[in-house]
Every structure is written in structure tokens, then in C-alpha cells.
Amino acid sequence: MTLILITKPSTGPITVAEAKAHLRVSHSDEDELIASLIDAATGWLDGRVGVLGMALIAQTWEWTLGAFPRGCIKLPLGPVASITSIKYTNRVGTEQTVPPADYGILGDVLTGTWPQGSAVQIRYIAGEGCPDPIKMVVKLLVGHWYENREAVGDKLTAVPMAVDMLIAPYRRVGV
């Protein structure tokens, strides 16, 4: 099973202007630094390897399986906004597309009666918009890293406690 990012999000959870307002920065001298801090915070939270285990902003993913499983298919990254396509290789080696009428989606789960086949590719869009508490987490992280630019220094401070509190309801935990 392979999960590949096909199309990255077109925007981040917050803009540089929103981060600067949070930081109370009025000059543009550090816009590049602030943008990189937003990217770092987003990378820590978002996507397959992010601590939340979810997509924050709309992005296209392709999940490849060796064959259709029996029953429902739990997609590995949500929230699922839509299914772009479900393709597979039939018994004679021809690529086929499962018609949208043959499956349904309930949350992050695909339901349907699956044909026999191999090399299944499910392309879908995950992420329906970043929740406001997660936008605040990005701002808090950017602010923390903006003020504490070195990993080790004379004052050691932890990431703000509010970060853990704000992300807790959104964190997807695998069983």
C-alpha cells in the first residue's frame, strides 16, 4: 500500500499577513522568515506525516492497494472531500474505472461491492478547510519560533501549552 501526494494545497492555513498581525510585525523585512515558519508549522501538523494525521487544506492523494479489500475501505487520510477516481486492473490486465454509482462515501470510508482486480488506485481530495483552532495553533507556533529562534539557548521554553489543548480534538489516532 502506497500513499502519494499528487497535488499540494494551493494555500496555507494562514497568510503571512495574518501571521504578522499576530506577531505585531509591521515591516516586511522578515516576510520570508515568517513564511518559512508558517510552512514549518503546517508541515508539523498537516498530511500523512503530520501530528494530526489529517489534511488541513484541500490536497489530492493517491492510495495504491494490491487488490480490493473485502467490505468497506477506510481511506488513510481525511477528512475526505471527494473521490476523483477508483481504478483497478481486471483479470485480463485491462485498466478499469469503478463508476461513481457503484460506491458511496461515509466520512473517510468507501462503501460498495468491489470487483475482482489488482493494482487498485484510489485518487481523492482530502481536506475541507482548516478549522479555526488549528489556525490559532499555527499562529502560536509561528510566534513561539519567531521569538525563540535557536533550539538551545539561555532560556529554554516549551511550545505553548495551548498548542496541545487546541490540537487534541483534531488528532486522528490509529487503532
C-alpha positions as CSV (number, residue, x, y, z in Angstrom):
1,M,0.0,0.0,0.0
2,T,1.4,3.4,-1.1
3,L,0.0,6.8,-0.4
4,I,1.3,9.6,-2.6
5,L,0.6,13.3,-2.6
6,I,-0.5,14.3,-6.1
7,T,-1.4,17.9,-5.6
8,K,-0.2,20.0,-2.7
9,P,-2.5,22.5,-1.1
10,S,-2.7,25.8,-3.0
11,T,-2.6,27.9,0.2
12,G,-1.5,27.5,3.8
13,P,-3.7,27.6,6.8
14,I,-2.8,31.3,7.4
15,T,-1.3,34.0,5.3
16,V,1.9,35.9,6.1
17,A,-0.3,39.0,6.7
18,E,-2.3,37.1,9.4
19,A,0.9,35.8,11.0
20,K,2.4,39.3,11.0
21,A,-0.8,40.7,12.6
22,H,-0.4,38.0,15.3
23,L,3.2,38.8,15.8
24,R,2.6,42.6,15.7
25,V,5.2,43.0,13.0
26,S,4.6,45.9,10.6
27,H,7.7,45.7,8.4
28,S,8.3,43.4,5.6
29,D,12.0,42.7,6.3
30,E,11.2,39.2,7.7
31,D,8.4,38.1,5.5
32,E,10.5,35.3,4.1
33,L,11.3,34.0,7.6
34,I,7.6,34.3,8.7
35,A,6.5,32.4,5.5
36,S,9.1,29.6,6.3
37,L,7.8,29.4,9.9
38,I,4.2,29.0,8.6
39,D,5.4,26.2,6.3
40,A,7.2,24.5,9.2
41,A,4.2,24.7,11.5
42,T,1.9,23.5,8.7
43,G,4.3,20.6,7.9
44,W,4.3,19.6,11.6
45,L,0.5,19.4,11.7
46,D,-0.7,18.5,8.1
47,G,-0.8,15.5,5.9
48,R,0.3,11.9,6.2
49,V,3.3,12.6,8.5
50,G,1.7,15.5,10.4
51,V,0.9,15.0,14.1
52,L,-2.8,15.5,13.4
53,G,-2.9,12.7,10.8
54,M,-5.3,14.7,8.6
55,A,-5.3,17.1,5.7
56,L,-5.9,20.7,6.7
57,I,-6.3,22.2,3.3
58,A,-7.7,20.6,0.1
59,Q,-5.0,18.3,-1.5
60,T,-5.1,15.4,-3.8
61,W,-3.8,12.0,-2.7
62,E,-3.5,8.6,-4.5
63,W,-3.6,5.4,-2.5
64,T,-2.5,2.2,-4.2
65,L,-3.5,-1.2,-3.0
66,G,-2.6,-4.6,-4.2
67,A,-6.3,-5.6,-4.5
68,F,-9.7,-4.5,-3.3
69,P,-10.2,-5.5,0.3
70,R,-13.5,-7.2,1.4
71,G,-16.1,-4.8,2.6
72,C,-15.5,-1.1,3.4
73,I,-12.3,0.7,2.6
74,K,-11.0,3.1,5.2
75,L,-9.0,5.9,3.5
76,P,-5.8,6.6,5.3
77,L,-6.0,10.4,5.3
78,G,-9.1,12.6,5.8
79,P,-11.3,14.4,6.0
80,V,-12.3,13.2,2.6
81,A,-13.8,15.9,0.4
82,S,-14.4,13.9,-2.7
83,I,-13.3,10.8,-4.7
84,T,-11.7,11.7,-8.0
85,S,-11.4,8.1,-9.3
86,I,-11.1,4.5,-8.4
87,K,-9.1,2.5,-11.0
88,Y,-8.0,-1.2,-11.0
89,T,-6.6,-3.8,-13.3
90,N,-9.1,-6.5,-14.1
91,R,-8.4,-10.3,-14.6
92,V,-7.3,-9.9,-18.2
93,G,-4.9,-7.0,-17.4
94,T,-7.1,-4.1,-18.6
95,E,-7.4,-0.9,-16.5
96,Q,-10.9,-0.3,-15.4
97,T,-12.6,2.6,-13.6
98,V,-15.2,1.9,-10.9
99,P,-18.3,4.0,-11.8
100,P,-19.2,6.5,-9.0
101,A,-22.7,4.9,-8.9
102,D,-21.1,1.7,-7.6
103,Y,-19.7,3.2,-4.4
104,G,-20.5,5.6,-1.7
105,I,-18.6,7.6,0.8
106,L,-19.4,7.9,4.5
107,G,-16.8,10.2,6.3
108,D,-13.4,8.6,5.4
109,V,-14.9,5.2,4.4
110,L,-15.7,4.0,0.9
111,T,-18.6,1.6,0.7
112,G,-19.5,-0.6,-2.2
113,T,-19.3,-4.0,-3.8
114,W,-15.9,-4.2,-5.2
115,P,-14.9,-6.0,-8.4
116,Q,-12.2,-8.6,-8.5
117,G,-9.0,-6.9,-9.6
118,S,-5.5,-5.9,-8.7
119,A,-3.4,-2.7,-8.7
120,V,-6.2,-0.6,-7.2
121,Q,-5.6,3.2,-7.3
122,I,-7.9,5.5,-5.3
123,R,-7.4,9.1,-6.1
124,Y,-9.2,11.5,-3.8
125,I,-9.2,15.0,-2.3
126,A,-8.7,15.3,1.4
127,G,-9.1,18.4,3.5
128,E,-12.1,20.7,3.6
129,G,-10.7,23.8,5.2
130,C,-8.5,24.4,8.2
131,P,-10.5,24.7,11.5
132,D,-10.1,28.0,13.4
133,P,-8.4,26.3,16.4
134,I,-5.8,24.8,14.1
135,K,-5.2,28.2,12.5
136,M,-4.5,29.5,16.0
137,V,-2.1,26.7,16.6
138,V,-0.2,27.8,13.5
139,K,-0.1,31.3,14.8
140,L,1.1,30.2,18.3
141,L,3.9,28.0,16.8
142,V,5.0,30.8,14.4
143,G,5.0,33.3,17.3
144,H,7.0,30.9,19.5
145,W,9.5,30.1,16.9
146,Y,9.8,33.8,15.9
147,E,10.7,34.7,19.4
148,N,12.9,31.6,20.1
149,R,15.0,31.2,17.0
150,E,17.6,28.9,18.5
151,A,16.9,25.3,19.5
152,V,19.0,25.7,22.7
153,G,19.8,29.0,24.4
154,D,19.9,30.6,27.8
155,K,16.2,30.3,28.2
156,L,14.5,27.0,27.4
157,T,10.8,27.3,26.8
158,A,8.4,24.6,25.7
159,V,6.0,25.1,22.9
160,P,2.9,26.9,24.3
161,M,0.7,24.5,26.3
162,A,-2.3,25.9,24.4
163,V,-1.0,24.1,21.3
164,D,-1.6,20.6,22.8
165,M,-5.0,21.7,24.1
166,L,-6.1,23.1,20.7
167,I,-4.9,20.1,18.6
168,A,-6.3,17.4,20.9
169,P,-9.8,17.2,19.5
170,Y,-8.5,17.0,15.9
171,R,-5.7,14.4,16.3
172,R,-6.5,11.2,14.5
173,V,-5.4,8.2,16.4
174,G,-4.9,4.8,14.7
175,V,-6.0,1.6,16.4
